[in-house]
């Protein structure tokens, strides 16, 4: 008598999981398309409206600082309000601020708007990871979906950069044309939230329902203090190392390597393809040798690749070492996401993901100031090597976490 209801419940659950996976991967596609165009043109747009590289560094640093400060309180609030409502609210807020950014020219306006965009981005990333982790209990299956979503993001980013190349070919290097490019990215960003509607579980309730005994966050924090501290420190280093490529590679390519905007677009296409290739090359090794260990070795190797980039005598050699470094860097990102969720209990997933994001944003904020200052003074090789040093430290910490995991 109880078999049929159980089968019906299992069918509904499988249907929900399929919708969550599909919505997540599809949203990652639009996320890649939107952010690739935005990242390609935003810093260049800032330059066209009279904001220097140092000013751009301030914009990015303020954005990351705001995310770092606010992500934990918002993450704790997300566990109470509900993961899915916050996921959709932040996704559409992310798109809304992107629609507004192209219409302002002053540094102060960009500081405010990019700060709001960054808050929405932080909450969006935390909540969508928490929704996915809550829906998929099996750690290996969850890791596989994170990997698939990340590959979808990188592949879509490559396509987005091809679109950016075409826009550069038919347009010009003016503020008006860059404004059009940013508006295209904003329209694509709207599709992120639309696709994530599929991830909504109509029967879901907030992780902490009204009247339900709430998990004791502080005792849980003390019990997992070493794990959370290691996660935070690792995320700081990963964020600091990666933000050079995410926010400043266009300035490096145009101002240091003297590439045309169209060539920059092809470099970013190659960047994404190299990142996808790095995932497919390193993931089989991760299965055999341990994800944390292989991620650590990849990040240590990034230091040497960054040093080779900084000392390259030609643009082609710089690109070669840079692409190899990007493949190593992005292969470890799903490992970091999986590591963050490996010990997250019910009712605290958003909080734990918030710790990870706070670390990434903190590292990105501090490093953005450093990179912007170095580039404004013309010290581009020093900025590249600094990114490699942070990669080295992240790799060492990955290896430390791997040894601690093997002892448990």
Residue pairs with C-beta under 8 A, 6 or more apart in sequence:
16 135
16 201
17 135
17 136
19 198
19 199
20 131
20 132
20 135
20 136
20 198
20 199
20 201
21 145
21 148
22 198
23 195
23 196
23 197
23 198
23 199
24 128
24 131
24 132
24 145
24 149
24 196
24 199
25 145
25 148
25 149
25 152
26 195
26 198
27 91
27 128
27 192
27 193
27 195
27 196
27 199
28 149
28 150
28 152
28 153
28 156
29 152
29 153
29 155
29 156
29 195
30 156
30 188
30 189
30 191
30 192
30 195
31 153
31 156
31 189
31 192
32 152
32 153
32 154
32 155
32 156
32 157
32 158
32 159
32 160
32 272
33 156
33 157
33 159
33 160
33 163
33 185
33 188
34 95
34 98
34 160
34 185
34 186
34 188
34 189
34 191
34 192
35 157
35 160
35 185
35 189
36 156
36 157
36 158
36 159
36 160
36 161
36 164
36 185
36 268
36 272
37 160
37 161
37 163
37 164
37 167
37 181
37 182
37 184
37 185
37 188
38 98
38 182
38 185
38 186
38 189
39 246
39 247
39 250
39 268
40 160
40 161
40 164
40 181
40 250
40 264
40 265
40 268
41 164
41 178
41 181
41 182
41 185
41 250
42 101
42 182
43 53
43 56
43 247
43 248
43 250
43 251
44 173
44 178
44 250
44 254
44 261
45 102
45 175
45 178
45 179
45 181
45 182
46 55
46 56
46 59
46 110
47 53
47 56
48 173
48 174
48 175
48 178
49 105
49 175
50 105
51 59
51 107
51 110
52 376
53 251
53 255
53 372
53 375
53 376
54 372
54 373
54 375
54 376
55 107
55 372
56 247
56 251
56 372
57 368
57 369
57 371
57 372
57 373
57 375
57 376
58 107
58 111
58 369
58 372
59 107
59 110
59 111
59 114
60 114
60 243
60 247
60 364
60 365
60 368
60 372
61 365
61 366
61 368
61 369
61 372
62 111
62 114
62 115
62 365
63 114
63 115
63 117
63 118
63 365
64 118
64 239
64 243
64 361
64 362
64 364
64 365
64 368
65 361
65 362
65 365
66 115
66 118
66 119
67 118
67 119
67 121
67 122
67 357
67 358
67 361
67 365
68 358
68 361
68 362
68 365
70 119
70 122
71 122
71 123
71 126
71 354
71 357
71 358
71 361
72 351
72 354
72 355
72 358
74 86
74 119
74 122
74 123
74 126
74 354
75 123
75 126
75 350
75 351
75 353
75 354
75 355
75 357
76 217
76 350
76 351
76 354
77 86
78 86
78 123
78 126
78 127
78 130
78 350
79 130
79 206
79 207
79 208
79 347
79 348
79 349
79 350
79 351
80 206
80 207
80 208
81 206
82 204
82 205
82 206
82 207
83 127
83 130
83 131
83 134
83 204
83 206
83 207
83 349
83 350
84 127
84 131
84 199
84 200
84 201
84 204
86 123
86 127
86 350
87 124
87 127
87 128
87 131
87 196
87 199
88 193
88 196
88 197
88 200
89 123
90 120
90 121
90 123
90 124
90 127
91 120
91 124
91 128
91 192
91 193
91 196
92 190
92 193
93 116
93 119
93 120
93 123
93 124
94 117
94 120
94 121
94 124
94 189
94 192
94 193
95 186
95 189
95 190
95 192
95 193
96 120
97 113
97 114
97 116
97 117
97 120
98 117
98 182
98 185
98 186
98 189
99 183
99 186
100 113
101 110
101 113
101 114
101 117
101 182
101 186
102 178
102 179
102 180
102 182
102 183
102 186
103 179
104 110
104 113
105 175
118 361
122 357
122 361
124 192
125 353
125 357
126 350
126 353
126 354
126 357
127 350
128 196
128 199
129 146
129 337
129 340
129 341
129 349
129 353
130 349
130 350
130 353
131 199
132 142
132 145
132 146
132 149
132 199
133 142
133 341
133 344
133 349
133 353
134 207
134 349
135 199
135 201
136 142
136 145
139 338
139 342
142 338
142 341
143 291
143 334
143 338
146 334
146 337
146 338
147 279
147 283
147 334
150 279
150 330
150 333
150 334
150 337
151 276
151 279
154 272
154 275
154 276
154 279
154 330
155 272
155 276
157 268
157 272
158 268
158 269
158 271
158 272
158 273
158 276
160 185
160 188
161 265
161 266
161 268
161 269
161 271
161 272
162 265
162 269
163 184
164 181
164 265
164 268
165 262
165 265
165 266
165 269
167 177
167 180
167 181
167 184
168 260
168 261
168 262
168 264
168 265
169 262
171 177
171 180
171 181
173 261
207 346
207 347
207 349
207 350
208 214
208 215
208 347
214 347
215 345
215 346
215 347
215 348
217 348
217 351
220 345
220 348
221 228
224 343
226 404
227 343
228 352
228 355
230 397
230 400
230 401
230 404
231 339
231 340
231 352
231 355
231 356
231 359
232 355
232 356
232 358
232 359
233 359
233 397
234 336
234 339
234 359
234 394
234 397
234 398
234 401
235 336
235 340
235 355
235 356
235 357
235 358
235 359
235 360
235 362
235 363
236 359
236 360
236 362
236 363
237 363
237 390
237 391
237 393
237 394
237 397
238 299
238 332
238 333
238 336
238 359
238 360
238 363
238 394
239 359
239 360
239 361
239 362
239 363
239 364
239 367
240 363
240 364
240 366
240 367
240 387
240 390
241 299
241 302
241 329
241 363
241 367
241 387
241 388
241 390
241 391
241 394
242 329
242 364
242 387
243 363
243 364
243 367
243 368
243 371
244 252
244 367
244 371
244 383
244 384
244 386
244 387
245 271
245 322
245 326
245 329
245 387
246 364
247 364
247 368
247 371
248 368
248 371
248 372
248 375
248 383
249 267
249 268
249 271
249 322
250 264
250 268
251 375
252 375
252 380
252 383
252 384
253 259
253 263
253 264
253 267
254 261
254 264
255 375
255 380
256 375
256 380
257 315
257 318
258 315
259 267
259 315
267 319
270 319
270 323
271 322
271 323
271 326
274 323
274 324
274 326
274 327
275 326
275 327
275 329
275 330
275 331
277 327
278 298
278 326
278 327
278 328
278 329
278 330
278 331
279 327
279 330
279 331
279 334
281 327
281 331
282 294
282 295
282 298
282 327
282 328
282 331
283 331
285 294
286 294
286 295
286 335
290 402
290 406
291 335
291 338
291 339
292 335
292 339
292 398
292 399
292 401
292 402
292 405
293 398
293 399
293 402
295 331
295 332
295 335
295 336
295 395
295 398
296 394
296 395
296 396
296 397
296 398
296 399
296 402
297 395
297 399
298 328
298 329
298 331
298 332
298 395
299 328
299 329
299 332
299 391
299 392
299 394
299 395
299 398
300 391
300 392
300 395
300 396
301 328
301 395
302 325
302 328
302 329
302 388
302 391
302 392
302 395
303 388
303 389
303 391
303 392
303 395
304 388
305 321
305 322
305 324
305 325
305 328
305 388
306 321
306 325
306 384
306 385
306 387
306 388
306 391
307 385
307 388
308 317
308 321
309 318
309 321
309 322
309 325
309 384
310 380
310 381
310 382
310 384
310 385
310 388
311 381
312 318
312 320
312 321
325 388
325 391
329 391
332 398
335 398
336 356
337 356
339 401
340 352
340 353
340 355
340 356
341 349
341 352
341 353
343 352
344 352
344 353
363 390
367 386
367 387
367 390
370 383
370 386
371 383
371 386
371 387
374 380
374 382
374 383
374 386
375 383
